[in-house]
């Protein structure tokens, strides 16, 4: 992965906030991310599948 690809991944707000939450809290399930980010399950899961 190039530096550009890495920063492009972090340009997605939901992905960045999810990553920051996981770093702060440790392992989280999708339902916990959904609640913390006020996002749907599909959005939380789809964010990491790209």
Jmol script that loads the backbone (N, CA, C; Angstrom):
load data "model"
ATOM      1  N   UNK A   1       0.839  -1.170   0.000  1.00  0.00           N
ATOM      2  CA  UNK A   1       0.000   0.000   0.000  1.00  0.00           C
ATOM      3  C   UNK A   1       0.890   1.241   0.000  1.00  0.00           C
ATOM      4  N   UNK A   2       0.566   2.150  -0.876  1.00  0.00           N
ATOM      5  CA  UNK A   2       1.339   3.382  -0.950  1.00  0.00           C
ATOM      6  C   UNK A   2       0.822   4.386   0.078  1.00  0.00           C
ATOM      7  N   UNK A   3       1.594   5.414   0.303  1.00  0.00           N
ATOM      8  CA  UNK A   3       1.179   6.478   1.219  1.00  0.00           C
ATOM      9  C   UNK A   3      -0.111   7.119   0.727  1.00  0.00           C
ATOM     10  N   UNK A   4      -0.221   7.337  -0.552  1.00  0.00           N
ATOM     11  CA  UNK A   4      -1.420   7.934  -1.127  1.00  0.00           C
ATOM     12  C   UNK A   4      -2.641   7.048  -0.887  1.00  0.00           C
ATOM     13  N   UNK A   5      -2.499   5.754  -1.119  1.00  0.00           N
ATOM     14  CA  UNK A   5      -3.608   4.823  -0.885  1.00  0.00           C
ATOM     15  C   UNK A   5      -4.023   4.824   0.580  1.00  0.00           C
ATOM     16  N   UNK A   6      -3.061   4.868   1.480  1.00  0.00           N
ATOM     17  CA  UNK A   6      -3.345   4.893   2.913  1.00  0.00           C
ATOM     18  C   UNK A   6      -4.181   6.107   3.280  1.00  0.00           C
ATOM     19  N   UNK A   7      -3.770   7.280   2.827  1.00  0.00           N
ATOM     20  CA  UNK A   7      -4.497   8.496   3.175  1.00  0.00           C
ATOM     21  C   UNK A   7      -5.853   8.574   2.469  1.00  0.00           C
ATOM     22  N   UNK A   8      -5.978   7.979   1.302  1.00  0.00           N
ATOM     23  CA  UNK A   8      -7.275   7.923   0.640  1.00  0.00           C
ATOM     24  C   UNK A   8      -8.248   7.079   1.457  1.00  0.00           C
ATOM     25  N   UNK A   9      -7.758   6.011   2.065  1.00  0.00           N
ATOM     26  CA  UNK A   9      -8.609   5.192   2.932  1.00  0.00           C
ATOM     27  C   UNK A   9      -9.131   5.993   4.118  1.00  0.00           C
ATOM     28  N   UNK A  10      -8.288   6.847   4.665  1.00  0.00           N
ATOM     29  CA  UNK A  10      -8.675   7.637   5.827  1.00  0.00           C
ATOM     30  C   UNK A  10      -9.512   8.858   5.460  1.00  0.00           C
ATOM     31  N   UNK A  11      -9.692   9.134   4.181  1.00  0.00           N
ATOM     32  CA  UNK A  11     -10.486  10.290   3.776  1.00  0.00           C
ATOM     33  C   UNK A  11     -11.982  10.051   3.979  1.00  0.00           C
ATOM     34  N   UNK A  12     -12.379   8.786   4.140  1.00  0.00           N
ATOM     35  CA  UNK A  12     -13.774   8.469   4.428  1.00  0.00           C
ATOM     36  C   UNK A  12     -14.028   8.728   5.913  1.00  0.00           C
ATOM     37  N   UNK A  13     -14.963   9.622   6.222  1.00  0.00           N
ATOM     38  CA  UNK A  13     -15.189  10.037   7.607  1.00  0.00           C
ATOM     39  C   UNK A  13     -15.585   8.873   8.507  1.00  0.00           C
ATOM     40  N   UNK A  14     -16.482   8.013   8.041  1.00  0.00           N
ATOM     41  CA  UNK A  14     -16.921   6.876   8.866  1.00  0.00           C
ATOM     42  C   UNK A  14     -15.764   5.927   9.128  1.00  0.00           C
ATOM     43  N   UNK A  15     -14.944   5.668   8.121  1.00  0.00           N
ATOM     44  CA  UNK A  15     -13.796   4.779   8.289  1.00  0.00           C
ATOM     45  C   UNK A  15     -12.801   5.367   9.292  1.00  0.00           C
ATOM     46  N   UNK A  16     -12.530   6.667   9.175  1.00  0.00           N
ATOM     47  CA  UNK A  16     -11.589   7.317  10.085  1.00  0.00           C
ATOM     48  C   UNK A  16     -12.113   7.302  11.518  1.00  0.00           C
ATOM     49  N   UNK A  17     -13.385   7.656  11.706  1.00  0.00           N
ATOM     50  CA  UNK A  17     -13.947   7.651  13.057  1.00  0.00           C
ATOM     51  C   UNK A  17     -13.989   6.241  13.641  1.00  0.00           C
ATOM     52  N   UNK A  18     -14.295   5.254  12.810  1.00  0.00           N
ATOM     53  CA  UNK A  18     -14.283   3.861  13.270  1.00  0.00           C
ATOM     54  C   UNK A  18     -12.898   3.461  13.740  1.00  0.00           C
ATOM     55  N   UNK A  19     -11.908   3.804  12.954  1.00  0.00           N
ATOM     56  CA  UNK A  19     -10.527   3.478  13.298  1.00  0.00           C
ATOM     57  C   UNK A  19     -10.113   4.143  14.609  1.00  0.00           C
ATOM     58  N   UNK A  20     -10.459   5.411  14.772  1.00  0.00           N
ATOM     59  CA  UNK A  20     -10.124   6.119  16.009  1.00  0.00           C
ATOM     60  C   UNK A  20     -10.816   5.490  17.219  1.00  0.00           C
ATOM     61  N   UNK A  21     -12.064   5.080  17.057  1.00  0.00           N
ATOM     62  CA  UNK A  21     -12.782   4.404  18.140  1.00  0.00           C
ATOM     63  C   UNK A  21     -12.133   3.080  18.501  1.00  0.00           C
ATOM     64  N   UNK A  22     -11.759   2.315  17.480  1.00  0.00           N
ATOM     65  CA  UNK A  22     -11.128   1.017  17.728  1.00  0.00           C
ATOM     66  C   UNK A  22      -9.781   1.201  18.422  1.00  0.00           C
ATOM     67  N   UNK A  23      -9.036   2.202  18.028  1.00  0.00           N
ATOM     68  CA  UNK A  23      -7.755   2.488  18.690  1.00  0.00           C
ATOM     69  C   UNK A  23      -7.992   2.869  20.147  1.00  0.00           C
ATOM     70  N   UNK A  24      -9.000   3.688  20.401  1.00  0.00           N
ATOM     71  CA  UNK A  24      -9.272   4.165  21.761  1.00  0.00           C
ATOM     72  C   UNK A  24      -9.875   3.089  22.659  1.00  0.00           C
ATOM     73  N   UNK A  25     -10.786   2.282  22.100  1.00  0.00           N
ATOM     74  CA  UNK A  25     -11.551   1.336  22.912  1.00  0.00           C
ATOM     75  C   UNK A  25     -11.075  -0.107  22.809  1.00  0.00           C
ATOM     76  N   UNK A  26     -10.288  -0.410  21.796  1.00  0.00           N
ATOM     77  CA  UNK A  26      -9.926  -1.800  21.550  1.00  0.00           C
ATOM     78  C   UNK A  26     -10.923  -2.422  20.594  1.00  0.00           C
ATOM     79  N   UNK A  27     -11.026  -3.719  20.609  1.00  0.00           N
ATOM     80  CA  UNK A  27     -11.910  -4.431  19.691  1.00  0.00           C
ATOM     81  C   UNK A  27     -13.365  -4.040  19.922  1.00  0.00           C
ATOM     82  N   UNK A  28     -14.064  -3.719  18.832  1.00  0.00           N
ATOM     83  CA  UNK A  28     -15.487  -3.362  18.891  1.00  0.00           C
ATOM     84  C   UNK A  28     -16.252  -4.165  17.852  1.00  0.00           C
ATOM     85  N   UNK A  29     -17.479  -4.522  18.177  1.00  0.00           N
ATOM     86  CA  UNK A  29     -18.316  -5.195  17.182  1.00  0.00           C
ATOM     87  C   UNK A  29     -19.051  -4.133  16.364  1.00  0.00           C
ATOM     88  N   UNK A  30     -19.635  -4.555  15.268  1.00  0.00           N
ATOM     89  CA  UNK A  30     -20.326  -3.625  14.378  1.00  0.00           C
ATOM     90  C   UNK A  30     -21.456  -2.913  15.117  1.00  0.00           C
ATOM     91  N   UNK A  31     -22.166  -3.620  15.980  1.00  0.00           N
ATOM     92  CA  UNK A  31     -23.283  -2.990  16.700  1.00  0.00           C
ATOM     93  C   UNK A  31     -22.788  -1.843  17.594  1.00  0.00           C
ATOM     94  N   UNK A  32     -21.606  -1.973  18.162  1.00  0.00           N
ATOM     95  CA  UNK A  32     -21.043  -0.892  18.984  1.00  0.00           C
ATOM     96  C   UNK A  32     -20.618   0.290  18.115  1.00  0.00           C
ATOM     97  N   UNK A  33     -20.062   0.007  16.951  1.00  0.00           N
ATOM     98  CA  UNK A  33     -19.708   1.077  16.019  1.00  0.00           C
ATOM     99  C   UNK A  33     -20.957   1.794  15.526  1.00  0.00           C
ATOM    100  N   UNK A  34     -22.010   1.025  15.227  1.00  0.00           N
ATOM    101  CA  UNK A  34     -23.264   1.619  14.768  1.00  0.00           C
ATOM    102  C   UNK A  34     -23.788   2.627  15.780  1.00  0.00           C
ATOM    103  N   UNK A  35     -23.780   2.228  17.032  1.00  0.00           N
ATOM    104  CA  UNK A  35     -24.301   3.094  18.084  1.00  0.00           C
ATOM    105  C   UNK A  35     -23.406   4.322  18.272  1.00  0.00           C
ATOM    106  N   UNK A  36     -22.122   4.136  18.323  1.00  0.00           N
ATOM    107  CA  UNK A  36     -21.194   5.242  18.560  1.00  0.00           C
ATOM    108  C   UNK A  36     -21.189   6.248  17.410  1.00  0.00           C
ATOM    109  N   UNK A  37     -21.340   5.744  16.182  1.00  0.00           N
ATOM    110  CA  UNK A  37     -21.269   6.604  15.007  1.00  0.00           C
ATOM    111  C   UNK A  37     -22.644   7.041  14.502  1.00  0.00           C
ATOM    112  N   UNK A  38     -23.701   6.477  15.092  1.00  0.00           N
ATOM    113  CA  UNK A  38     -25.071   6.748  14.654  1.00  0.00           C
ATOM    114  C   UNK A  38     -25.213   6.467  13.150  1.00  0.00           C
ATOM    115  N   UNK A  39     -24.736   5.295  12.759  1.00  0.00           N
ATOM    116  CA  UNK A  39     -24.773   4.856  11.362  1.00  0.00           C
ATOM    117  C   UNK A  39     -25.473   3.501  11.281  1.00  0.00           C
ATOM    118  N   UNK A  40     -25.929   3.151  10.095  1.00  0.00           N
ATOM    119  CA  UNK A  40     -26.575   1.860   9.878  1.00  0.00           C
ATOM    120  C   UNK A  40     -25.529   0.743   9.858  1.00  0.00           C
ATOM    121  N   UNK A  41     -26.012  -0.487  10.033  1.00  0.00           N
ATOM    122  CA  UNK A  41     -25.117  -1.636   9.989  1.00  0.00           C
ATOM    123  C   UNK A  41     -24.467  -1.733   8.612  1.00  0.00           C
ATOM    124  N   UNK A  42     -25.250  -1.528   7.571  1.00  0.00           N
ATOM    125  CA  UNK A  42     -24.714  -1.609   6.215  1.00  0.00           C
ATOM    126  C   UNK A  42     -23.600  -0.588   6.004  1.00  0.00           C
ATOM    127  N   UNK A  43     -23.783   0.638   6.472  1.00  0.00           N
ATOM    128  CA  UNK A  43     -22.763   1.683   6.304  1.00  0.00           C
ATOM    129  C   UNK A  43     -21.488   1.325   7.065  1.00  0.00           C
ATOM    130  N   UNK A  44     -21.636   0.837   8.288  1.00  0.00           N
ATOM    131  CA  UNK A  44     -20.456   0.477   9.093  1.00  0.00           C
ATOM    132  C   UNK A  44     -19.696  -0.681   8.465  1.00  0.00           C
ATOM    133  N   UNK A  45     -20.402  -1.673   7.966  1.00  0.00           N
ATOM    134  CA  UNK A  45     -19.732  -2.817   7.355  1.00  0.00           C
ATOM    135  C   UNK A  45     -19.160  -2.460   5.989  1.00  0.00           C
ATOM    136  N   UNK A  46     -19.945  -1.731   5.189  1.00  0.00           N
ATOM    137  CA  UNK A  46     -19.516  -1.375   3.842  1.00  0.00           C
ATOM    138  C   UNK A  46     -18.262  -0.508   3.856  1.00  0.00           C
ATOM    139  N   UNK A  47     -18.108   0.287   4.884  1.00  0.00           N
ATOM    140  CA  UNK A  47     -16.957   1.165   5.014  1.00  0.00           C
ATOM    141  C   UNK A  47     -15.662   0.375   4.965  1.00  0.00           C
ATOM    142  N   UNK A  48     -15.629  -0.815   5.535  1.00  0.00           N
ATOM    143  CA  UNK A  48     -14.409  -1.606   5.616  1.00  0.00           C
ATOM    144  C   UNK A  48     -14.240  -2.604   4.483  1.00  0.00           C
ATOM    145  N   UNK A  49     -15.270  -2.741   3.639  1.00  0.00           N
ATOM    146  CA  UNK A  49     -15.186  -3.711   2.548  1.00  0.00           C
ATOM    147  C   UNK A  49     -14.580  -3.121   1.289  1.00  0.00           C
ATOM    148  N   UNK A  50     -14.406  -1.825   1.245  1.00  0.00           N
ATOM    149  CA  UNK A  50     -13.873  -1.172   0.034  1.00  0.00           C
ATOM    150  C   UNK A  50     -12.384  -1.309  -0.054  1.00  0.00           C
TER     151      UNK A  50
END
end "model"
wireframe off; spacefill off
backbone 0.3
color backbone group
